[in-house]
């Protein structure tokens, strides 16, 4: 099993309050959830009026497919033009555990 993790940092130029940022961020996250089966949420910068850190996770059997999906999700979020991406971190973990 492969687990893809990604953390993105966005800057929202038009946001003047936390409420403005959360409205734009909510649209971004909702549209992304509609398109892909993933877990996604704001994970940091909660009190910032114009910055947000978003984390998402994907699970699959093929590492290359997970990498490709992460690339497509990042591009999809960028193409919405709701916020400017200013940072990205990603990691893919292999897990071959058992439940003994």
N, CA, C and O atoms as CSV, one atom per row, in Angstrom:
chain,resi,resn,atom,element,x,y,z
A,1,UNK,N,N,0.863,-1.177,0.000
A,1,UNK,CA,C,0.000,0.000,0.000
A,1,UNK,C,C,0.900,1.228,0.000
A,1,UNK,O,O,1.902,1.288,0.712
A,2,UNK,N,N,0.522,2.195,-0.807
A,2,UNK,CA,C,1.240,3.465,-0.907
A,2,UNK,C,C,0.351,4.571,-0.344
A,2,UNK,O,O,-0.841,4.627,-0.646
A,3,UNK,N,N,0.931,5.448,0.472
A,3,UNK,CA,C,0.207,6.569,1.047
A,3,UNK,C,C,0.911,7.843,0.596
A,3,UNK,O,O,2.081,8.060,0.909
A,4,UNK,N,N,0.191,8.679,-0.139
A,4,UNK,CA,C,0.735,9.946,-0.598
A,4,UNK,C,C,0.266,11.068,0.304
A,4,UNK,O,O,-0.931,11.225,0.542
A,5,UNK,N,N,1.215,11.851,0.808
A,5,UNK,CA,C,0.920,12.984,1.678
A,5,UNK,C,C,1.445,14.251,1.025
A,5,UNK,O,O,2.526,14.251,0.436
A,6,UNK,N,N,0.684,15.325,1.129
A,6,UNK,CA,C,1.108,16.588,0.538
A,6,UNK,C,C,0.625,17.734,1.414
A,6,UNK,O,O,-0.505,17.722,1.902
A,7,UNK,N,N,1.492,18.726,1.610
A,7,UNK,CA,C,1.131,19.935,2.341
A,7,UNK,C,C,1.453,21.126,1.442
A,7,UNK,O,O,2.587,21.294,0.993
A,8,UNK,N,N,0.439,21.944,1.191
A,8,UNK,CA,C,0.572,23.121,0.333
A,8,UNK,C,C,0.350,24.380,1.161
A,8,UNK,O,O,-0.509,24.407,2.042
A,9,UNK,N,N,1.121,25.415,0.877
A,9,UNK,CA,C,0.910,26.710,1.509
A,9,UNK,C,C,0.404,27.665,0.447
A,9,UNK,O,O,0.994,27.784,-0.627
A,10,UNK,N,N,-0.694,28.348,0.752
A,10,UNK,CA,C,-1.299,29.293,-0.180
A,10,UNK,C,C,-1.333,30.686,0.422
A,10,UNK,O,O,-1.454,30.862,1.634
A,11,UNK,N,N,-1.223,31.667,-0.457
A,11,UNK,CA,C,-1.404,33.074,-0.097
A,11,UNK,C,C,-2.620,33.578,-0.870
A,11,UNK,O,O,-2.697,33.428,-2.089
A,12,UNK,N,N,-3.564,34.174,-0.153
A,12,UNK,CA,C,-4.796,34.681,-0.758
A,12,UNK,C,C,-4.700,36.203,-0.838
A,12,UNK,O,O,-4.888,36.896,0.162
A,13,UNK,N,N,-4.407,36.716,-2.028
A,13,UNK,CA,C,-4.163,38.150,-2.220
A,13,UNK,C,C,-5.379,39.006,-1.890
A,13,UNK,O,O,-5.222,40.085,-1.318
A,14,UNK,N,N,-6.565,38.568,-2.226
A,14,UNK,CA,C,-7.758,39.388,-2.028
A,14,UNK,C,C,-8.358,39.311,-0.636
A,14,UNK,O,O,-9.304,40.037,-0.330
A,15,UNK,N,N,-7.827,38.450,0.204
A,15,UNK,CA,C,-8.406,38.254,1.536
A,15,UNK,C,C,-7.921,39.343,2.492
A,15,UNK,O,O,-6.722,39.594,2.614
A,16,UNK,N,N,-8.870,39.980,3.162
A,16,UNK,CA,C,-8.531,41.010,4.148
A,16,UNK,C,C,-8.875,40.569,5.564
A,16,UNK,O,O,-8.572,41.274,6.526
A,17,UNK,N,N,-9.500,39.417,5.694
A,17,UNK,CA,C,-9.853,38.890,7.011
A,17,UNK,C,C,-9.811,37.367,6.953
A,17,UNK,O,O,-9.769,36.768,5.878
A,18,UNK,N,N,-9.823,36.765,8.119
A,18,UNK,CA,C,-9.850,35.300,8.200
A,18,UNK,C,C,-11.114,34.773,7.515
A,18,UNK,O,O,-11.089,33.724,6.871
A,19,UNK,N,N,-12.196,35.497,7.658
A,19,UNK,CA,C,-13.457,35.085,7.031
A,19,UNK,C,C,-13.335,35.067,5.500
A,19,UNK,O,O,-13.803,34.132,4.851
A,20,UNK,N,N,-12.707,36.101,4.926
A,20,UNK,CA,C,-12.486,36.132,3.476
A,20,UNK,C,C,-11.654,34.931,3.028
A,20,UNK,O,O,-11.996,34.244,2.066
A,21,UNK,N,N,-10.558,34.697,3.744
A,21,UNK,CA,C,-9.672,33.588,3.389
A,21,UNK,C,C,-10.412,32.261,3.463
A,21,UNK,O,O,-10.286,31.430,2.563
A,22,UNK,N,N,-11.176,32.057,4.517
A,22,UNK,CA,C,-11.869,30.772,4.684
A,22,UNK,C,C,-12.910,30.543,3.600
A,22,UNK,O,O,-13.138,29.403,3.196
A,23,UNK,N,N,-13.546,31.608,3.124
A,23,UNK,CA,C,-14.498,31.456,2.029
A,23,UNK,C,C,-13.815,30.978,0.758
A,23,UNK,O,O,-14.302,30.066,0.089
A,24,UNK,N,N,-12.682,31.597,0.425
A,24,UNK,CA,C,-11.935,31.185,-0.762
A,24,UNK,C,C,-11.368,29.779,-0.588
A,24,UNK,O,O,-11.406,28.964,-1.509
A,25,UNK,N,N,-10.846,29.510,0.597
A,25,UNK,CA,C,-10.277,28.198,0.874
A,25,UNK,C,C,-11.349,27.111,0.828
A,25,UNK,O,O,-11.102,26.026,0.301
A,26,UNK,N,N,-12.524,27.385,1.367
A,26,UNK,CA,C,-13.621,26.406,1.348
A,26,UNK,C,C,-13.983,26.034,-0.080
A,26,UNK,O,O,-14.185,24.857,-0.382
A,27,UNK,N,N,-14.067,27.041,-0.978
A,27,UNK,CA,C,-14.359,26.743,-2.390
A,27,UNK,C,C,-13.289,25.843,-2.982
A,27,UNK,O,O,-13.600,24.891,-3.698
A,28,UNK,N,N,-12.022,26.141,-2.686
A,28,UNK,CA,C,-10.914,25.349,-3.219
A,28,UNK,C,C,-10.988,23.905,-2.721
A,28,UNK,O,O,-10.846,22.968,-3.507
A,29,UNK,N,N,-11.208,23.729,-1.436
A,29,UNK,CA,C,-11.247,22.375,-0.873
A,29,UNK,C,C,-12.471,21.599,-1.350
A,29,UNK,O,O,-12.370,20.412,-1.659
A,30,UNK,N,N,-13.631,22.264,-1.413
A,30,UNK,CA,C,-14.851,21.586,-1.875
A,30,UNK,C,C,-14.718,21.119,-3.320
A,30,UNK,O,O,-15.099,19.994,-3.646
A,31,UNK,N,N,-14.185,21.965,-4.181
A,31,UNK,CA,C,-14.010,21.572,-5.588
A,31,UNK,C,C,-13.026,20.417,-5.724
A,31,UNK,O,O,-13.216,19.524,-6.550
A,32,UNK,N,N,-11.988,20.438,-4.918
A,32,UNK,CA,C,-10.997,19.357,-4.970
A,32,UNK,C,C,-11.603,18.053,-4.472
A,32,UNK,O,O,-11.364,16.997,-5.058
A,33,UNK,N,N,-12.387,18.113,-3.396
A,33,UNK,CA,C,-13.052,16.903,-2.877
A,33,UNK,C,C,-14.027,16.319,-3.892
A,33,UNK,O,O,-14.172,15.100,-3.985
A,34,UNK,N,N,-14.695,17.179,-4.652
A,34,UNK,CA,C,-15.658,16.701,-5.651
A,34,UNK,C,C,-14.964,15.934,-6.766
A,34,UNK,O,O,-15.558,15.043,-7.375
A,35,UNK,N,N,-13.725,16.273,-7.032
A,35,UNK,CA,C,-13.008,15.680,-8.167
A,35,UNK,C,C,-12.210,14.427,-7.803
A,35,UNK,O,O,-12.077,13.523,-8.627
A,36,UNK,N,N,-11.676,14.362,-6.579
A,36,UNK,CA,C,-10.827,13.245,-6.162
A,36,UNK,C,C,-11.280,12.659,-4.831
A,36,UNK,O,O,-11.770,13.381,-3.963
A,37,UNK,N,N,-11.113,11.342,-4.674
A,37,UNK,CA,C,-11.387,10.716,-3.365
A,37,UNK,C,C,-10.156,10.853,-2.470
A,37,UNK,O,O,-9.245,10.027,-2.523
A,38,UNK,N,N,-10.138,11.889,-1.659
A,38,UNK,CA,C,-8.987,12.154,-0.808
A,38,UNK,C,C,-9.441,12.757,0.508
A,38,UNK,O,O,-10.583,13.196,0.647
A,39,UNK,N,N,-8.544,12.772,1.457
A,39,UNK,CA,C,-8.767,13.489,2.711
A,39,UNK,C,C,-8.009,14.802,2.586
A,39,UNK,O,O,-6.815,14.797,2.287
A,40,UNK,N,N,-8.688,15.935,2.812
A,40,UNK,CA,C,-8.062,17.240,2.634
A,40,UNK,C,C,-8.612,18.205,3.680
A,40,UNK,O,O,-9.805,18.189,3.984
A,41,UNK,N,N,-7.729,19.049,4.231
A,41,UNK,CA,C,-8.153,19.995,5.269
A,41,UNK,C,C,-7.109,21.099,5.425
A,41,UNK,O,O,-5.957,20.943,5.020
A,42,UNK,N,N,-7.529,22.212,6.017
A,42,UNK,CA,C,-6.584,23.244,6.435
A,42,UNK,C,C,-5.879,22.710,7.673
A,42,UNK,O,O,-6.536,22.292,8.626
A,43,UNK,N,N,-4.549,22.718,7.671
A,43,UNK,CA,C,-3.798,22.106,8.761
A,43,UNK,C,C,-2.960,23.099,9.567
A,43,UNK,O,O,-2.417,22.735,10.610
A,44,UNK,N,N,-2.845,24.349,9.104
A,44,UNK,CA,C,-2.072,25.356,9.835
A,44,UNK,C,C,-2.429,26.735,9.294
A,44,UNK,O,O,-3.155,26.855,8.307
A,45,UNK,N,N,-1.915,27.767,9.943
A,45,UNK,CA,C,-2.174,29.165,9.578
A,45,UNK,C,C,-3.654,29.516,9.743
A,45,UNK,O,O,-4.180,30.346,9.001
A,46,UNK,N,N,-4.323,28.892,10.706
A,46,UNK,CA,C,-5.761,29.082,10.911
A,46,UNK,C,C,-6.132,30.538,11.196
A,46,UNK,O,O,-7.178,31.007,10.747
A,47,UNK,N,N,-5.296,31.248,11.926
A,47,UNK,CA,C,-5.633,32.616,12.325
A,47,UNK,C,C,-5.079,33.678,11.380
A,47,UNK,O,O,-5.275,34.870,11.614
A,48,UNK,N,N,-4.398,33.269,10.329
A,48,UNK,CA,C,-3.868,34.225,9.362
A,48,UNK,C,C,-4.979,34.691,8.427
A,48,UNK,O,O,-5.832,33.900,8.026
A,49,UNK,N,N,-4.967,35.974,8.082
A,49,UNK,CA,C,-6.000,36.523,7.201
A,49,UNK,C,C,-5.747,36.199,5.726
A,49,UNK,O,O,-6.668,36.287,4.914
A,50,UNK,N,N,-4.519,35.828,5.370
A,50,UNK,CA,C,-4.265,35.615,3.945
A,50,UNK,C,C,-3.365,34.418,3.630
A,50,UNK,O,O,-2.990,34.228,2.473
A,51,UNK,N,N,-3.016,33.618,4.618
A,51,UNK,CA,C,-2.209,32.414,4.385
A,51,UNK,C,C,-2.951,31.194,4.912
A,51,UNK,O,O,-3.679,31.264,5.902
A,52,UNK,N,N,-2.746,30.066,4.218
A,52,UNK,CA,C,-3.338,28.803,4.662
A,52,UNK,C,C,-2.408,27.660,4.295
A,52,UNK,O,O,-1.787,27.664,3.232
A,53,UNK,N,N,-2.321,26.686,5.182
A,53,UNK,CA,C,-1.628,25.439,4.874
A,53,UNK,C,C,-2.693,24.370,4.740
A,53,UNK,O,O,-3.542,24.198,5.614
A,54,UNK,N,N,-2.631,23.659,3.631
A,54,UNK,CA,C,-3.605,22.625,3.305
A,54,UNK,C,C,-2.865,21.298,3.221
A,54,UNK,O,O,-1.818,21.205,2.580
A,55,UNK,N,N,-3.403,20.283,3.862
A,55,UNK,CA,C,-2.833,18.954,3.770
A,55,UNK,C,C,-3.816,17.999,3.139
A,55,UNK,O,O,-5.020,18.081,3.383
A,56,UNK,N,N,-3.303,17.086,2.324
A,56,UNK,CA,C,-4.170,16.040,1.789
A,56,UNK,C,C,-3.423,14.719,1.728
A,56,UNK,O,O,-2.193,14.676,1.709
A,57,UNK,N,N,-4.203,13.635,1.696
A,57,UNK,CA,C,-3.648,12.284,1.665
A,57,UNK,C,C,-4.412,11.427,0.674
A,57,UNK,O,O,-5.629,11.543,0.530
A,58,UNK,N,N,-3.672,10.566,-0.004
A,58,UNK,CA,C,-4.220,9.604,-0.963
A,58,UNK,C,C,-3.664,8.222,-0.640
A,58,UNK,O,O,-2.547,8.096,-0.138
A,59,UNK,N,N,-4.436,7.205,-0.926
A,59,UNK,CA,C,-3.984,5.833,-0.715
A,59,UNK,C,C,-4.180,5.063,-2.013
A,59,UNK,O,O,-5.195,5.222,-2.691
A,60,UNK,N,N,-3.206,4.229,-2.355
A,60,UNK,CA,C,-3.322,3.418,-3.554
A,60,UNK,C,C,-2.284,2.310,-3.558
A,60,UNK,O,O,-1.504,2.165,-2.617
A,61,UNK,N,N,-2.287,1.545,-4.613
A,61,UNK,CA,C,-1.369,0.426,-4.706
A,61,UNK,C,C,-0.115,0.697,-5.509
A,61,UNK,O,O,0.869,-0.030,-5.375
A,62,UNK,N,N,-0.126,1.736,-6.346
A,62,UNK,CA,C,0.982,2.002,-7.255
A,62,UNK,C,C,1.600,3.367,-6.950
A,62,UNK,O,O,0.918,4.390,-7.003
A,63,UNK,N,N,2.880,3.373,-6.635
A,63,UNK,CA,C,3.579,4.611,-6.266
A,63,UNK,C,C,3.520,5.653,-7.395
A,63,UNK,O,O,3.257,6.829,-7.143
A,64,UNK,N,N,3.763,5.219,-8.628
A,64,UNK,CA,C,3.749,6.165,-9.756
A,64,UNK,C,C,2.376,6.801,-9.947
A,64,UNK,O,O,2.276,7.982,-10.282
A,65,UNK,N,N,1.330,6.028,-9.736
A,65,UNK,CA,C,-0.027,6.571,-9.869
A,65,UNK,C,C,-0.305,7.603,-8.771
A,65,UNK,O,O,-0.915,8.639,-9.035
A,66,UNK,N,N,0.136,7.324,-7.550
A,66,UNK,CA,C,-0.046,8.280,-6.458
A,66,UNK,C,C,0.720,9.571,-6.759
A,66,UNK,O,O,0.186,10.662,-6.557
A,67,UNK,N,N,1.955,9.463,-7.235
A,67,UNK,CA,C,2.740,10.649,-7.591
A,67,UNK,C,C,2.039,11.456,-8.672
A,67,UNK,O,O,1.982,12.684,-8.598
A,68,UNK,N,N,1.507,10.771,-9.674
A,68,UNK,CA,C,0.804,11.435,-10.764
A,68,UNK,C,C,-0.459,12.136,-10.264
A,68,UNK,O,O,-0.747,13.261,-10.672
A,69,UNK,N,N,-1.204,11.483,-9.391
A,69,UNK,CA,C,-2.414,12.097,-8.842
A,69,UNK,C,C,-2.078,13.333,-8.019
A,69,UNK,O,O,-2.779,14.341,-8.107
A,70,UNK,N,N,-1.017,13.268,-7.223
A,70,UNK,CA,C,-0.612,14.445,-6.441
A,70,UNK,C,C,-0.291,15.603,-7.374
A,70,UNK,O,O,-0.710,16.733,-7.125
A,71,UNK,N,N,0.454,15.331,-8.451
A,71,UNK,CA,C,0.769,16.384,-9.428
A,71,UNK,C,C,-0.503,16.987,-10.025
A,71,UNK,O,O,-0.612,18.206,-10.152
A,72,UNK,N,N,-1.462,16.137,-10.393
A,72,UNK,CA,C,-2.707,16.629,-10.998
A,72,UNK,C,C,-3.531,17.426,-10.002
A,72,UNK,O,O,-4.149,18.423,-10.378
A,73,UNK,N,N,-3.556,17.015,-8.746
A,73,UNK,CA,C,-4.315,17.745,-7.724
A,73,UNK,C,C,-3.696,19.120,-7.491
A,73,UNK,O,O,-4.415,20.116,-7.404
A,74,UNK,N,N,-2.378,19.181,-7.391
A,74,UNK,CA,C,-1.704,20.473,-7.207
A,74,UNK,C,C,-2.021,21.387,-8.388
A,74,UNK,O,O,-2.343,22.559,-8.195
A,75,UNK,N,N,-1.934,20.862,-9.603
A,75,UNK,CA,C,-2.221,21.678,-10.789
A,75,UNK,C,C,-3.673,22.143,-10.802
A,75,UNK,O,O,-3.956,23.290,-11.151
A,76,UNK,N,N,-4.588,21.265,-10.425
A,76,UNK,CA,C,-6.008,21.611,-10.366
A,76,UNK,C,C,-6.239,22.762,-9.392
A,76,UNK,O,O,-6.963,23.709,-9.701
A,77,UNK,N,N,-5.620,22.676,-8.214
A,77,UNK,CA,C,-5.789,23.726,-7.215
A,77,UNK,C,C,-5.170,25.038,-7.694
A,77,UNK,O,O,-5.737,26.108,-7.471
A,78,UNK,N,N,-4.022,24.965,-8.345
A,78,UNK,CA,C,-3.397,26.170,-8.908
A,78,UNK,C,C,-4.274,26.800,-9.988
A,78,UNK,O,O,-4.394,28.023,-10.062
A,79,UNK,N,N,-4.883,25.963,-10.821
A,79,UNK,CA,C,-5.687,26.456,-11.949
A,79,UNK,C,C,-6.975,27.150,-11.505
A,79,UNK,O,O,-7.599,27.844,-12.307
A,80,UNK,N,N,-7.382,26.979,-10.257
A,80,UNK,CA,C,-8.569,27.681,-9.758
A,80,UNK,C,C,-8.296,29.170,-9.557
A,80,UNK,O,O,-9.227,29.975,-9.560
A,81,UNK,N,N,-7.035,29.540,-9.385
A,81,UNK,CA,C,-6.629,30.939,-9.191
A,81,UNK,C,C,-7.328,31.593,-7.993
A,81,UNK,O,O,-7.589,32.795,-8.005
A,82,UNK,N,N,-7.624,30.809,-6.974
A,82,UNK,CA,C,-8.210,31.362,-5.755
A,82,UNK,C,C,-7.124,31.814,-4.786
A,82,UNK,O,O,-7.311,32.774,-4.039
A,83,UNK,N,N,-5.997,31.122,-4.800
A,83,UNK,CA,C,-4.866,31.473,-3.955
A,83,UNK,C,C,-3.578,31.150,-4.681
A,83,UNK,O,O,-3.543,30.271,-5.543
A,84,UNK,N,N,-2.520,31.861,-4.332
A,84,UNK,CA,C,-1.214,31.617,-4.941
A,84,UNK,C,C,-0.459,30.603,-4.092
A,84,UNK,O,O,-0.274,30.803,-2.892
A,85,UNK,N,N,-0.026,29.518,-4.719
A,85,UNK,CA,C,0.751,28.513,-3.989
A,85,UNK,C,C,2.154,29.056,-3.759
A,85,UNK,O,O,2.839,29.460,-4.698
A,86,UNK,N,N,2.576,29.060,-2.483
A,86,UNK,CA,C,3.904,29.574,-2.153
A,86,UNK,C,C,4.787,28.506,-1.510
A,86,UNK,O,O,5.938,28.774,-1.165
A,87,UNK,N,N,4.254,27.310,-1.349
A,87,UNK,CA,C,5.053,26.233,-0.789
A,87,UNK,C,C,4.408,24.890,-1.018
A,87,UNK,O,O,3.184,24.781,-1.098
A,88,UNK,N,N,5.234,23.864,-1.125
A,88,UNK,CA,C,4.730,22.498,-1.283
A,88,UNK,C,C,5.729,21.520,-0.666
A,88,UNK,O,O,6.940,21.645,-0.849
A,89,UNK,N,N,5.203,20.566,0.053
A,89,UNK,CA,C,5.980,19.437,0.570
A,89,UNK,C,C,5.172,18.188,0.292
A,89,UNK,O,O,3.950,18.174,0.440
A,90,UNK,N,N,5.872,17.135,-0.115
A,90,UNK,CA,C,5.185,15.881,-0.413
A,90,UNK,C,C,6.036,14.705,0.011
A,90,UNK,O,O,7.263,14.776,0.078
A,91,UNK,N,N,5.336,13.619,0.295
A,91,UNK,CA,C,6.028,12.392,0.670
A,91,UNK,C,C,5.119,11.215,0.316
A,91,UNK,O,O,3.896,11.292,0.441
A,92,UNK,N,N,5.739,10.140,-0.122
A,92,UNK,CA,C,4.993,8.917,-0.399
A,92,UNK,C,C,5.588,7.819,0.472
A,92,UNK,O,O,6.787,7.545,0.428
A,93,UNK,N,N,4.724,7.205,1.256
A,93,UNK,CA,C,5.149,6.164,2.188
A,93,UNK,C,C,4.679,4.805,1.689
A,93,UNK,O,O,3.553,4.662,1.212
A,94,UNK,N,N,5.548,3.815,1.805
A,94,UNK,CA,C,5.169,2.425,1.509
A,94,UNK,C,C,4.894,1.728,2.823
A,94,UNK,O,O,5.670,1.838,3.772
A,95,UNK,N,N,3.793,1.014,2.872
A,95,UNK,CA,C,3.447,0.292,4.093
A,95,UNK,C,C,3.121,-1.139,3.728
A,95,UNK,O,O,2.249,-1.399,2.899
A,96,UNK,N,N,3.821,-2.055,4.344
A,96,UNK,CA,C,3.607,-3.479,4.097
A,96,UNK,C,C,3.376,-4.194,5.409
A,96,UNK,O,O,3.835,-5.319,5.607
A,97,UNK,N,N,2.669,-3.541,6.294
A,97,UNK,CA,C,2.435,-4.080,7.631
A,97,UNK,C,C,1.375,-5.159,7.654
A,97,UNK,O,O,0.663,-5.405,6.680
A,98,UNK,N,N,1.305,-5.780,8.792
A,98,UNK,CA,C,0.276,-6.788,9.027
A,98,UNK,C,C,-0.419,-6.456,10.339
A,98,UNK,O,O,0.102,-5.694,11.153
A,99,UNK,N,N,-1.575,-7.023,10.533
A,99,UNK,CA,C,-2.342,-6.817,11.749
A,99,UNK,C,C,-2.240,-8.051,12.644
A,99,UNK,O,O,-3.203,-8.807,12.775
A,100,UNK,N,N,-1.084,-8.253,13.253
A,100,UNK,CA,C,-0.873,-9.413,14.131
A,100,UNK,C,C,-1.235,-9.073,15.546
A,100,UNK,O,O,-1.125,-9.920,16.432
